[in-house]
Amino acid sequence: MGLRKFPAGALIIMAGDPAKEAFLIHEGTVEQLSSSNRPGQFQAELGPGEVFGEMSLIDERPHEMSVRAVTPVRVSMLTRAEFEQALSVVPKDHSVFLKTIFERLRMASSQSVAVSTQLVAVHPPSITVSPANIITQTTALSLNRKPVATKISVIIYPLSHRAAEELPQDGFQIVKFPFRIGRTDLENESHPRDINDLSINDEQPYNVSRNHALIQMNNGQVLIRDRGSSRGIYVNEVHIGGKSSHREMVLEDGDNIVVLGGSYSPYQFRIHIDR
C-alpha cells in the first residue's frame, strides 16, 4: 500500500476514470460528488478511518462518483493487484466463499445503480457486423450443461471469428441461469473472485473484463446485465455498463445483437429468445 497526500480542493477521483485502487483516509476529510466539480452534487463526507473507491478492488467499472479533498488529506492506496495478491494465500476451500461474496457485491452494486435509472428495453434493430469479423468456419467448444425444462429458449450464437473461438457456430443453449460471461484469467493473475460459465480468451488491450456480463430470467423476461466491466456491453446498439448510466437491458423475443466491450470489439454474439 502506498501513501499519498492531496491538498485541499484536489480532485482525487474523477467520475468516469478507470477504477484501479481503493483509498483509506488517515488524515483530513473528503467529499463524494455524483459528478466532477458540479455544484449541488454533494453525496457524502468521509474522514479518518473511512474508505472510498472500494468497489475498484472487485470490479473494473469506471468510477461512478468523483472524490475531492475538503482539507489537506493523507491516504493509503490499495491497488486491485495488491488486493488479489493478498487473497492468493487464501485456502482453496475458502476461495469458494469469496467468489460468492464478491459476485453478490457486484450484483448489489449494479442493481443499486439500475434502480435509479430507467431499465432500457428496445426492439432489436437490423445490425450489420463488420465483414472482417463474419464467421467462415466452425470452431467447436464443449460446454457441460444438462438441459432443463423451460418455456423460454435462450441460445447464444457467435457472429465473429473471435466469438467462434469460444462457441460452436450452431450455437449454445443456455439452460442455467444466471449465466455469467467473463475473461479467462491470465497465468499471472490470481483468481479467487471470478465465477464464469463462459470464459473468453481475450488479449490486450482487453475488450472483455474478467467479470463482464450476466444473462438471467426475471418474471418471464430475459435480461442481460453488466457485472462491473470497464468497457460495458452494446445490446442492439444500446450501450450499457462501462461509463453508461444503464446497467441492464431486457432482451426481446427473436434476435438480439450483443457486443462485449467497445463498439468495435471482435466479440460479437447473437442471442435468440424463443417462447
C-alpha positions as CSV (number, residue, x, y, z in Angstrom):
1,M,0.0,0.0,0.0
2,G,1.3,3.4,-1.0
3,L,0.9,6.7,0.9
4,R,-0.2,9.9,-0.8
5,K,-1.0,13.4,0.2
6,F,-3.5,15.7,-1.5
7,P,-4.1,19.5,-0.9
8,A,-7.5,20.9,-0.1
9,G,-9.6,21.1,-3.3
10,A,-7.7,18.4,-5.1
11,L,-9.8,16.0,-7.2
12,I,-8.6,12.6,-6.0
13,I,-11.0,10.6,-8.2
14,M,-12.8,11.8,-11.3
15,A,-16.1,10.2,-12.2
16,G,-15.7,8.1,-15.3
17,D,-12.0,7.4,-14.8
18,P,-10.7,3.8,-14.7
19,A,-11.1,2.2,-11.3
20,K,-7.8,0.6,-10.2
21,E,-7.4,1.3,-6.4
22,A,-9.1,2.0,-3.1
23,F,-8.2,4.6,-0.6
24,L,-8.0,4.6,3.2
25,I,-8.1,8.1,4.9
26,H,-5.5,8.7,7.6
27,E,-5.9,12.5,7.9
28,G,-8.3,15.1,6.6
29,T,-11.7,14.9,5.0
30,V,-13.0,14.3,1.5
31,E,-16.4,14.8,-0.2
32,Q,-18.0,12.4,-2.7
33,L,-19.7,14.1,-5.7
34,S,-22.0,12.4,-8.1
35,S,-20.1,14.1,-11.0
36,S,-16.9,16.1,-11.0
37,N,-16.9,19.8,-10.0
38,R,-20.6,20.4,-10.5
39,P,-22.3,22.4,-7.7
40,G,-25.1,20.6,-5.9
41,Q,-23.8,17.2,-6.5
42,F,-22.5,16.5,-2.9
43,Q,-23.2,12.9,-1.7
44,A,-21.2,12.3,1.5
45,E,-18.3,13.5,3.5
46,L,-15.7,11.0,4.7
47,G,-13.0,11.3,7.4
48,P,-10.1,9.3,9.0
49,G,-10.6,5.6,9.1
50,E,-13.1,5.6,6.2
51,V,-12.6,4.1,2.8
52,F,-13.6,5.2,-0.7
53,G,-13.2,3.6,-4.1
54,E,-13.5,0.1,-2.6
55,M,-15.5,-1.4,-5.5
56,S,-12.4,-0.9,-7.6
57,L,-11.0,-4.0,-5.8
58,I,-13.6,-6.4,-7.2
59,D,-14.8,-5.0,-10.5
60,E,-13.5,-3.0,-13.4
61,R,-16.3,-0.5,-13.8
62,P,-15.2,3.1,-14.1
63,H,-15.7,5.3,-11.0
64,E,-19.3,6.5,-10.7
65,M,-18.5,9.3,-8.3
66,S,-15.8,11.9,-8.0
67,V,-14.0,12.4,-4.7
68,R,-12.5,15.8,-3.7
69,A,-10.3,16.8,-0.8
70,V,-12.1,19.2,1.6
71,T,-9.0,19.7,3.7
72,P,-5.4,18.5,3.2
73,V,-5.6,14.7,3.1
74,R,-3.2,11.8,3.7
75,V,-4.4,8.4,2.4
76,S,-3.2,4.9,1.8
77,M,-3.8,3.4,-1.6
78,L,-4.5,-0.3,-2.2
79,T,-4.5,-1.5,-5.9
80,R,-6.5,-4.3,-7.3
81,A,-3.3,-6.3,-8.0
82,E,-2.2,-5.9,-4.3
83,F,-5.6,-6.9,-3.1
84,E,-5.6,-10.0,-5.3
85,Q,-2.1,-10.9,-4.3
86,A,-3.2,-10.8,-0.6
87,L,-6.1,-13.1,-1.4
88,S,-3.9,-15.6,-3.3
89,V,-2.9,-17.2,0.0
90,V,-6.5,-18.0,0.9
91,P,-7.1,-21.8,1.2
92,K,-8.8,-23.2,-1.8
93,D,-11.9,-24.2,0.1
94,H,-12.3,-20.7,1.5
95,S,-12.0,-19.1,-2.0
96,V,-15.4,-20.6,-2.9
97,F,-17.0,-18.4,-0.3
98,L,-15.0,-15.3,-1.5
99,K,-16.2,-15.9,-5.1
100,T,-19.8,-15.9,-4.0
101,I,-19.4,-12.9,-1.7
102,F,-17.7,-10.8,-4.4
103,E,-20.3,-11.8,-7.1
104,R,-23.1,-10.8,-4.8
105,L,-21.4,-7.5,-4.1
106,R,-21.0,-6.8,-7.8
107,M,-24.7,-7.6,-8.4
108,A,-25.8,-5.4,-5.4
109,S,-23.7,-2.5,-6.7
110,S,-25.1,-2.9,-10.3
111,Q,-28.7,-3.1,-9.0
112,S,-28.4,0.0,-6.9
113,V,-27.5,1.9,-10.0
114,A,-30.2,0.3,-12.1
115,V,-32.9,1.3,-9.6
116,S,-32.0,5.0,-10.1
117,T,-32.2,4.7,-13.9
118,Q,-34.9,3.5,-16.2
119,L,-34.5,0.0,-17.4
120,V,-33.7,0.0,-21.1
121,A,-35.9,-2.0,-23.4
122,V,-35.8,-1.5,-27.2
123,H,-36.7,-3.7,-30.2
124,P,-33.6,-5.1,-31.9
125,P,-32.7,-3.1,-35.0
126,S,-31.1,-4.6,-38.1
127,I,-27.3,-4.5,-37.4
128,T,-24.5,-5.0,-39.9
129,V,-21.5,-6.8,-38.5
130,S,-18.1,-5.9,-39.8
131,P,-17.2,-8.2,-42.8
132,A,-13.8,-8.9,-41.3
133,N,-15.5,-10.5,-38.3
134,I,-18.0,-12.7,-40.2
135,I,-17.5,-16.4,-39.4
136,T,-16.4,-18.6,-42.3
137,Q,-15.7,-21.8,-40.4
138,T,-16.9,-23.6,-37.3
139,T,-14.9,-23.8,-34.1
140,A,-16.1,-26.4,-31.7
141,L,-16.4,-25.9,-28.0
142,S,-17.8,-28.3,-25.4
143,L,-19.7,-26.7,-22.5
144,N,-21.0,-29.1,-19.9
145,R,-24.6,-28.2,-19.2
146,K,-27.5,-30.6,-18.7
147,P,-30.7,-29.4,-20.4
148,V,-33.6,-28.5,-18.1
149,A,-37.3,-27.9,-18.8
150,T,-38.1,-24.3,-19.6
151,K,-40.8,-22.4,-21.6
152,I,-38.2,-19.9,-22.9
153,S,-35.4,-20.9,-25.1
154,V,-32.2,-18.8,-24.9
155,I,-29.5,-19.7,-27.5
156,I,-26.3,-17.7,-27.9
157,Y,-24.5,-17.8,-31.3
158,P,-21.2,-16.4,-32.4
159,L,-21.2,-13.6,-35.0
160,S,-17.5,-13.0,-35.4
161,H,-14.3,-15.1,-35.8
162,R,-13.2,-14.4,-32.2
163,A,-16.6,-15.3,-30.8
164,A,-16.5,-18.5,-32.8
165,E,-13.3,-19.5,-31.0
166,E,-15.5,-19.6,-27.8
167,L,-18.8,-21.1,-29.1
168,P,-19.9,-23.6,-31.8
169,Q,-21.3,-21.9,-34.9
170,D,-24.7,-23.7,-34.4
171,G,-25.0,-22.0,-31.0
172,F,-25.2,-23.0,-27.4
173,Q,-28.4,-23.3,-25.5
174,I,-28.3,-21.6,-22.1
175,V,-30.1,-23.8,-19.5
176,K,-28.6,-22.5,-16.3
177,F,-29.4,-19.0,-15.0
178,P,-27.8,-16.7,-14.2
179,F,-25.3,-17.4,-17.0
180,R,-22.1,-15.4,-16.4
181,I,-19.6,-14.4,-19.0
182,G,-16.1,-13.0,-18.4
183,R,-12.4,-13.1,-19.5
184,T,-10.2,-16.0,-18.7
185,D,-7.7,-15.4,-16.0
186,L,-4.1,-15.0,-17.1
187,E,-1.3,-17.0,-15.6
188,N,0.0,-14.0,-13.6
189,E,-3.5,-13.1,-12.3
190,S,-4.8,-14.5,-9.0
191,H,-8.4,-15.5,-9.3
192,P,-10.2,-16.1,-6.0
193,R,-13.1,-13.9,-7.1
194,D,-14.3,-15.0,-10.6
195,I,-17.3,-17.1,-11.4
196,N,-17.9,-17.6,-15.1
197,D,-20.0,-20.1,-17.1
198,L,-18.4,-18.8,-20.4
199,S,-14.7,-17.8,-20.2
200,I,-13.4,-15.8,-23.1
201,N,-9.7,-15.8,-24.1
202,D,-9.2,-12.1,-24.8
203,E,-5.9,-10.4,-25.4
204,Q,-4.5,-6.9,-24.6
205,P,-5.9,-4.3,-25.0
206,Y,-8.8,-6.1,-23.3
207,N,-12.4,-5.7,-24.5
208,V,-13.7,-8.3,-22.1
209,S,-13.4,-7.9,-18.3
210,R,-12.9,-10.8,-16.0
211,N,-16.4,-10.3,-14.7
212,H,-18.3,-8.9,-17.7
213,A,-21.9,-9.9,-18.3
214,L,-24.7,-11.9,-16.9
215,I,-27.9,-13.3,-18.5
216,Q,-30.8,-14.0,-16.2
217,M,-34.5,-14.7,-16.1
218,N,-36.7,-12.3,-14.2
219,N,-40.5,-12.6,-14.1
220,G,-40.7,-14.0,-17.6
221,Q,-38.2,-11.6,-19.1
222,V,-34.7,-12.4,-20.2
223,L,-32.2,-9.7,-19.0
224,I,-28.6,-9.0,-19.8
225,R,-26.7,-7.2,-17.1
226,D,-23.2,-5.6,-16.8
227,R,-21.2,-7.1,-13.9
228,G,-18.8,-4.3,-13.5
229,S,-16.9,-4.3,-16.8
230,S,-14.6,-1.5,-17.8
231,R,-16.0,-1.1,-21.4
232,G,-19.6,-2.3,-21.0
233,I,-21.8,-4.1,-23.5
234,Y,-23.6,-3.0,-26.7
235,V,-27.0,-4.6,-26.8
236,N,-28.9,-3.9,-30.1
237,E,-26.7,-0.8,-30.5
238,V,-27.5,0.5,-27.0
239,H,-24.6,0.9,-24.5
240,I,-25.0,-0.5,-21.0
241,G,-22.3,-0.8,-18.3
242,G,-18.9,0.8,-18.5
243,K,-19.4,4.6,-18.5
244,S,-23.1,4.3,-19.3
245,S,-25.7,5.0,-16.6
246,H,-27.6,1.9,-17.6
247,R,-26.6,-1.4,-16.1
248,E,-29.1,-3.9,-17.6
249,M,-31.5,-4.3,-20.5
250,V,-34.4,-6.6,-21.5
251,L,-33.6,-8.9,-24.4
252,E,-36.5,-9.0,-26.9
253,D,-38.0,-12.1,-28.4
254,G,-36.2,-13.1,-31.5
255,D,-32.6,-12.0,-32.3
256,N,-30.5,-9.6,-30.1
257,I,-27.0,-8.5,-31.1
258,V,-24.6,-8.3,-28.2
259,V,-21.1,-6.9,-28.4
260,L,-18.8,-7.4,-25.3
261,G,-16.6,-4.3,-24.9
262,G,-16.3,-1.4,-27.2
263,S,-18.5,-0.9,-30.3
264,Y,-15.7,-2.3,-32.5
265,S,-14.9,-5.3,-30.2
266,P,-14.3,-8.6,-32.1
267,Y,-16.5,-10.4,-29.5
268,Q,-19.9,-10.2,-31.2
269,F,-22.8,-12.6,-30.4
270,R,-26.4,-13.2,-31.4
271,I,-28.7,-14.2,-28.6
272,H,-32.0,-15.7,-29.8
273,I,-35.1,-15.7,-27.5
274,D,-37.9,-18.1,-28.3
275,R,-41.1,-18.9,-26.4
